[in-house]
Amino acid sequence: MAQRNQLTDNPALKGLVDAAIEIAAARRKILQHMRTASEAGDNAQALKFARELCGLENEKARSRTAPNLN
């Protein structure tokens, strides 16, 4: 815990620590939504949240190959 206090007392690192905590909270919320959807048997919604956690939320919108290779 003393190391965390040193990080948050350092102005250069405080923003980084705050951002990491914010990201962790957002990911925890998405994980809870995924768990709830899975427990309800909504596999499509659970998969949507799993993709979001992995950074694949817009996978359908992007082309997997360069346009000149299609």
ABEGO torsion letter per residue (X at the ends): XAAAAAAAABAAAAAAAAAAAAAAAAAAAAAAAAAAAAAAGBAAAAAAAAAAAAGAAAAAABBABBAAAX
